[in-house]
């Protein structure tokens, strides 16, 4: 997880933070030296903030929940915050300060949802195929960012109207300031080739042999090669900007205070900004409900502590509340939402079973705060291939999408493609859910009106979904049901039996809904890739389908639950 310190700061600093630029074309702000210096100061602030938040949140999570899960500003969420909500150099719908305020309120709302049990329940309402496709789409999104100039290796760049993306790899001084395309010299930038070979191929080679810290080794290798001055790949050119970077780098060990990002929330709203604020808040909630909650749930499931009867895990309310609290705290530090990290699976696979694993990881993050000059001197082309490799690992979930039925295939494909091409996680999710609801709603209507005489091909292979969700309802819903049963004139035993029967018939239990799912429940020793793969819950269609038809039952996958 150490790579997140440099990568998160690099991504979030592309917003410009609290730096001001009055140009109409925000992309031209990079031509102003004072603005560039301010962005560099923001990046240094965010390095300290990321390390501090990751350390404090992971340490607290380990102490309060006794679970081996680490927290930090989430990849994917930071890209959505930086490039969709705030925009490059503040070119988005709302300002950096307003976006931080939205993140603060998101944490408060998540705290309420966690205390009422709604957060866990809302995740179970989202179709499994959409949740899987979202992870794949975010992986493609991170890959696109890793290939770009601003936060990656510079292999692709903006093209003409007919070609929104084009081949890059040219030196920065040969990029057209208007179109963003290369005027020439494609694939000649030495820093790109350094990143490809040392940051990409070498790192992938190490991962193939299950070398620990392969991502960190790749970043360190490219950075060390880029640090000497007077070389074609140096990060410290003989310019005022390069001199400033080198001067900070020479300090090695230093405490960098948060001068640009600490407590920068904007509490003043007008009519126009309120609309954008509400939009940003709800999109953060929407994305985070899927990303943060699903990732945390998959990690504890991989550790084998999830109760198969109700789908819950020990101290789940404390876990969700801790996560929610640090989402709000993170906004005060100037960071995007905090989330559980999928890399926690590596620690679990190596034998981590208790919160001690998280405590040790948190202490390491806290120590790294004092090495801000080192982390601030990591060039973007050193972290670009890391983004690509993380995107690759996230995209492996694509095999878990139900490719057998068009009602699941098309919405999943829309999500996976819209997220990177629209440069927005929220737009991809909205598009996918719209297609899922419309397409399956129309199909379900035809099937219902025809009395199941007309059904589409492979309709029996559709993934099961019900609007009631699976597992236990939120605690206050169960409390209302108990109160209603006590006030009923029917005898207690008879009424309870009736209620249990009704609940069982209308809402499948967690055990029933997990039938046919392949879940790794034990914390055995293995590599991080296996941890990520097995932590993903996926549907085994053949096993479930054959089991039911072999015993003479109708398939449990027939359409949307009626």
N, C-alpha and C positions, 0 to 999 in steps of 0.2 A: 504493500500500500504506500510505500514511501514516495512513489512517483507522483502521488496526488498533490504533494506540496508544491512542486514546480508546475505541474500541468494545470491545476485549478487556478493558480495565480496568473498563469499565461492566458487562460481562456477568459477569466473575468476582467482582466485588465484591458481587454479589447473594447470594453464599453467606454473606456475613458474615465470611469469612476466619477469622482467629484470634479474632475478637470473641466474647464469651460472653454468652448470654442463657438464663436458667433457666426461662423461661415454657414451658408445655406447648404452647401454640399459637405456633409460631415466627413466624407472620405478624404477631403482635401485638408482636414485638420492636421494630418500627419506631416504636412509641409511646414508647419509652424514649430520651430525648435522648442519654444517654451511649453507647448502642449505635449510634445514628445517627452520632454523631461518630466512633466507632471505625470504622464502615463507610466513612466518608469518608476516614479515614486509610489504610485498606486500599486504597481506590481510587487514592489518590495513590501509594502504594507500587507498585501494579500498573502504573501509568503508567510509572514509572521502570524497573520490571522488564521490561515489554513492549518498551520502546525499547532497553534494553540487550541483551536476548536477540535481538531481531530484528537489531540491529547486529552483534553478535558472531557469530551463527550464519550470517548472510548473508555477512559478510566471510570467515569461515573456509571456507564452502562455495565461494565464488569462488576463493579461493587454492588449496584442496586439489584441486578437481575441474575447474577451468577451465570451468565451465558457467554460463550466464547465468540462474541460478535463485535466487530469494530465499526465505528461510525466516523464519517467525514463528509465534507461537502461532496455531493454526488456528481459523478460523471453523467452526462446527458442532461441532468437538471441544470448544471452550470452552463452548458451550451445553450439550452433553451433560455435561461435567464439572460445570457450575454448577447446572443445573436437574434433572438426573436422579441423578447420583451423590451430590453433596453436598446439593443441594436449596436452596431459597430460605431464607436465614437459617439454614442448617444443618439443614433439616428432612428431609434424605435419609437413606439407609441408613448412610452412613459419614461421618465428620467430614472437615473440610477438610484436616487434617494427615494423616489416614490416606489420603485420596485422593492427596495429593502423594507419599506413599510408594509407592502403587501406580504412579503415573506414573514414579517413579524406577526401579522394578524393570522396568517396561515398556521403558524405554530400554536396560537391560542385556540383556533378552531379545531386543530388536530387534538389538542389536549381535551377539549370537550368531547370530541368523537371517541377518543380513547376511553374516557371515564364512563361514557354511556354504552360502550361496546359497539358503537356504530362503525368505527373505522374497520374493524375486522370483517363485519358483515357486508359493508359496501364493496370490499374487494371481491367477495364471493358472488356478487351480483354481476360482475363483468364477465362476459363469455370467455372461456379459457383460451379460445383461439385468438381473440383480440389481445389478451394479455401476453401471450407468447409472441405474437407478431409485433407488439410494441417493443419488446426487448430486441428483436431483430432489427426493427427500424431505427432504434437508438444506436445500435451497433453500426449501421450504415451511415448514420448521421455523424458519429464520431470519426468514422473513416474519412468522410468528406472533409471534416475539419482538419484531420491529420494530413490530408493531401494539399491543403490550401497554403497560401503564403502567410497569412496573419498568425496562425497558430500551428503550422505544420511545416512540411518539408518543401512546399512550393511546387509540387508536381502538376497541379491543375490551377487554372485561373479563369476569370470571367472572359467570355467570348463575345461574339457579335449577337444580334437579335436572334438569328437563326440557330446559333450554337451557344446556348447559355453557359456551357462549360467548354473549355478548350485545353489543349496540352500546354503545360507551363514549363517550369524548369529553367527559365531565363534569369539572368541577373536582375536584381531589383530595379536598376536604373534603365532597363529596357522594357519595363511594363508601361503600357499606355495609361496615362493618368485618367482618361475619360472612360474608356471601355474596360480597363483592367486586363486586357489581353496583352500577350507578348508581341512586341514589334519585331522580334527576331531573337535568335539565340536560344531557341527551345532546347531543353535538356542539356544545357551547358553550365548550369550553376553548380559550382563545386560543392557547396553546402548540401545540395539535394542528394548528390551521389554519396557524400559522406554519410548522410542520414540513412540512405537506402542500404548501403553495405554494412556499416557499423551499427546503426540503430535498428535496422530491420532484419537483415539476413543473419547477422551474428546473434541477435536476440532470439530469433526464431530457432536457430541452431541450438542454442542453450536450452530453450524450452523443449525441444525435441528430446533432449537427454535429461529432462526433468531437473535442470539445474535451478536451485533456489535463487530467488532474487534476480531472475533473468532480465526482467524489465528494468530494474534499477541498474544492473550492470550495463545494459545497452545505453541508457541515458548517461551514465557516468563516462562511458567510453567516448561517446560523441562529444560530450562537454569538455573532457580533458584535451581532446584533439583540437577543439575550437578555442581554447583559452590562450595559447601562445599568440603574441602579437606579430604583425608583419607576415601573416600567412594568408593564402586565398580563402581560408575557411574561418578566419578569426572572428570572434564575437566582440572583440575590442579594437575596431579599426582606428586609424589615426584621425579621428574627427572629435569635435567637442562631445558628442554623445558617447563615442567609444571611450574617450578619456574619463568621462563621468562613471561609466560602468566599471572600468578598470580600477579606478580609485576606490570604489566601494568594495570591489572584489578583494583587494589587497588586505582588507581588514580581517578576513577569514572568520574570526569569532567576534560577534558584536550583537548588541541588543538593538533591534530596529523598532522604534515606537510606531504606533498606528496614528500617523498624523493626518492621513487623507481619508481613511475609511471608518474610523471609530465613531459610533453613534451619529451617523449621518442620515437618520430617518427624517422624512419630510411629512409633517403633520398638517400642512396647509393644502386644502383642495379647493379648486374651483369646479364649475360645472363640467368643463371639458376633461380635466384631469381625473375627476371622480369616476367618470365613465370608464376611462382607461384603467384606473386603479381597480375597480370592481372586476373588469375583464381579466386583468393580470392576476388578481387574487383567486378567482375561480379557476383559471387555467392552471395556476400553481397547485391548487388543491386537487384538481382533476389528475394532473400528471403525477403528483406526489402520492396520491392514493394508490395508484398502480405501481409506481416505481419503488418508493420507499417501503410501503407496507408489504408488497409482494416479495421484495428482496429479503426483508427481515424474516418473513414467514418461511421462505425457502431455506434460509440458513438454519433456523431452529428445527425445521423438518429434517434437514440433512444431518443434524446432530442427534436426531432420534428422540426428541423430547415432546413431540406433538401427540396429543391424545387422539387416537383414531376414532373415538366415539363422538367427540364434539369438535374436533379440529382445532382445539385451543392448546396452548402450552403454558407451563408454570410461569407465574409472574408476568403474564402477557400485558396486563394493564400497566404495570410499572414500566415494562419495556417500551410500550407505545408512548407513555407519558414522558419518559426520558428523551426519547427521540423527538417528540413534539416540543419539549422545553428547549432543546438545543437548536431546533429550527429557529425559534424566536431569538435565542441568544446569539446565534450565528448572524442574524440580520444586524445586530448591534455591532458586530465586528466587520460588517461590510460584505458578507458572503451569501451565496445562494443556499438553498435548503440543504440541511444535513440528512444523510440517509445511511442505512446499513450497507456495508460494502460486500460485494460478491466475493472479493478476495479473502473474506473471513473464512471461506470454505477451505483455503489452503491451510490455515491454522487448525481447523477442525480435522482435516484429513491427516495432519501430522500428530494427532492425538489430543488436541485441545478439547476439553469437555466442560470446563468451568470458567467462571469469570476471571480467573487468574490469567488466562491467555489474553483477554482484553486489557487487563490491568497492565501487563508487561508492554503490550503494544502502545497503550496510552502514554506510559512513561517514556518510551522511545520517541514519540512525537513531541512531548514536552521538551526533551533534551535538544531536539532539532531546532527549536525556536532560536537558540543562540548561534546557529550557523546560517543565519539569513543571508549573509554575503555570498556564501557558496551557492545556495539554492537560487538566489537572484541572478546568478551568472550562468544559469543553464539556458542555452539558446532555444528558440522555438523549434528549430530543426532537430534538436535532440529529443524533444518530447513528441514530435509529430508521428514517428513510427510507433511509439507507445500507444497513441490514440488509435492508430490503425490496427495494431495487434489486439487491443482491448475490444475494438469493434468487431474484429474477426472472431474472438471468443464469444461475444454476445450473439453474433450471427449464427453460431452453431445450433441455436435453438430452432432454426428454421425447419429442421427435420421433425420437430414435434408439432408443427402445424398440421391440421387435418387436411391433407391434399386430395381426399377422396370425394368430397362433396362440394359442389359449387357454392352453396350457401355459407360455407366456412372458408373456402379458398379465396373468393373474390374480396370479402372484407379484409382478410388477412393480408392479401397482396396490396390492397389500397393503403393499409396502414404502413406496411413496410416501405412502399415507394413514396408516399406522400411526406413522410417524416423527413427524409433527406432532401427531396426535391423542393419541398416548400420551406425548408430550413426551419421547421417548426414541429415539435413533438405534439403540441396541442392540436394543430390543424390535421395532422395525420390521424390522431385518435378520433377527432370529431368526424372526419371523413369516413373512417372505418366503421364507426358505430352507426352512422347514418346509412351506409350501404347494408350493414348487417341487419338493422331494424327493418329497412324498407324491403329488401329482398326476401328475408325469411318471413316477414309479416305477410307479404303477398302470397308466398308459397304456402304458408300455413293456412291462409284464408281459403285458397283453392282446395287444399286437402280436406279442410273441415267441411266446406260446403258440398264436396263430392262424397262425403262419407268415407274417405280414404280409398275411393275407387280410382282417383287420379292422384298419382304421386310421382314426383320427379325421379330420375334415375339415381340410384345409390342413396336414396332418402334414408335408408336404415343406417347409413354410416355417418349421419350427422351427429356432431358432438351434442351431448345432452346439456340443456340449459333450461332453467326455470326462473321466472321473475321473483320467486320466493327465496332464491338463494339456497345454499346447502349449509349443513351444520346447524348449530344452535342460533336462535334469534338473539338480538341484543338483550341484555339483562332486564331493561325496563319493559320490553315487550313481554318477556316471560313473566315479569311481576304483574303486569296488567292482566295477563291470562289467568294467573293464579287468583288475583282479586276477583275476576269475573266468575271463576269456578266456585269460590267461596260464597258468592252472593246468589248463586243459582239455587232454585228450590229442589233441584235434583239431588238425590243422595250423593254423598261425597265419592264413594267408591265407583258408583255407576258413572258419575260425571267424569271422574278422572280417567276411567277406562275409555270412555268415549272420546275425551280430549286427546288421550295418547294415541288412539286409533286414528283420529282425524289428522293429528300432526304427522303421524308416520306415513299416512297415505298421501298427504299433500306435499309434505316437505321431506325429501330423502335425507336420511341421517348421513353424518360424515362418513361412516363406514360404508354405507351403500353407495354414496356418491364417489367414493374412492375405489370401488370395485373396478378392476381393470387398470388401475393406475400403477405405474411402476415407480416406487419411491425407495430410495436408499435411506434406511432409517438408522443405520449404525455408524458410529464415528470411528471407522477403521482407517488405518494409515494408508495414504495414497498421495497422488500428486494433485496440484491445484486444479488441473484441467478436469480430472475425475470429479473433484469436489463440485465444480461448477456444473458439470454435466448431470450428475446425480441429484443435485439440489433442485433441479428443474423438474417439476411435477408434470408428467405428460400422460396422455391417454393411450392405452394399448388397445387399439380398435379390434384387431383380429381375435385376441384372447376373449374379450368381452362378447363380441358378436358370436363367435363360435360356441362359447359356453352357453349362451342363452338359447340358441337354436338347437343345440345338441340335446338340451333338456326340454325342448318343446315350448319354450317361452317366446313371446314376442320380444324383439330387440328393445332394450331400454333407451336406444338412441333415436327413436322414431320422432324426429322433429322437435319443435319447441314444446315443452311440457304443457299439456292442456289441463 
